[in-house]
Amino acid sequence: MLLQEKETGSLVEVLDVQALINPAENAVPVRIQDGQEEQDPESYGKDVLVFPSGESLPRCWMDAEYRAAK
């Protein structure tokens, strides 16, 4: 799955989709898609990632207490 880093606009490939959708995980392993050579995996916080369309990640992927009233 490809997502986009908010600050730079760089595309990143999510290497563990289960970690991405797990609200208990704060970071996910990704591989930056810049350049022609495959980059080494890095860990990115979910708060710096968005969909390529610019839409934020769903709250249920980021907050384990998303059902609790605020």
Secondary structure by P-SEA (a helix, b strand, c coil): cccccccccbbbbbccccccccccccbbbbbbccccccccbbbbbccccccccccccccccccccccccc
